[in-house]
């Protein structure tokens, strides 16, 4: 009888141990502004990503945060110039398909100190591990990291402020509280932006929290954009009439008698 009771007690203890999470962490993240309005005077915006780590037993070694912000996807073409007969000409090109129009990777320290190379590749952490599919002839694939067209594409977008990688972009205000600044340049695309925040400890991802925000046009710019999409023929007709009218008025004003 005692052995039977002891067996039951042991079984209950094992089931409780399996069902209770050990030092589970929960990541919470949000954006200071979920809608960014673009007008004719828009010169850029700065958003703030803030979050917290919920845990019953905080780690003594601390945590790491990597946030990836991805903008609307689009197609782009990168040209290679060469000097021919004293003139710089476009001699080759590569089309990038369905690539982010905006891409930012923010972390509290260097990525190679947060996770191994295999983990970074698997989780697509950092600009060098983000797939940028290219069309070459009839094939579409992601080029190697040292591909000159890929490097040129990244360099051009980084110069425009559309791509960035900041290894001091995340700041811990307390052991379990963090924040990060997300700068949006004036040439940012309109659409939905995805924010993927990941929590790391000892080189492994232990939690993840998604967030998002929207960039939208307002005012006369939005009216023109909406009209051109919903009433394409009428918009084209009005544009042609306005062009002809402008040319006729200019010929009358500057006519020499």
Buried (B, 14 or more C-beta within 10 A) or exposed (E): EEEEEEEEEEEEEEEEEEEEEEEEBEBEBBBEEEEBBBEEEBEEBEBEBBBBBEBEEEBEEEBBBBBBBBBBEBEBEBEEEEEEEEEEEEEEEBBBEEBBBBBBBBBBEEBEEBBEEEBBEEBEBBBBBBEBBBBEEEEEEBBEEEBEBBBBBBEEBBEEBBBBBBBEBBEBEEEBEBBBBBBBBEEBBBBEBBBBBBBBBEEEBBBEBEBEBBBEBEEEBBEEEEEEEEEEEEBEEEEEEEEEEEEEEEEEEEEEE
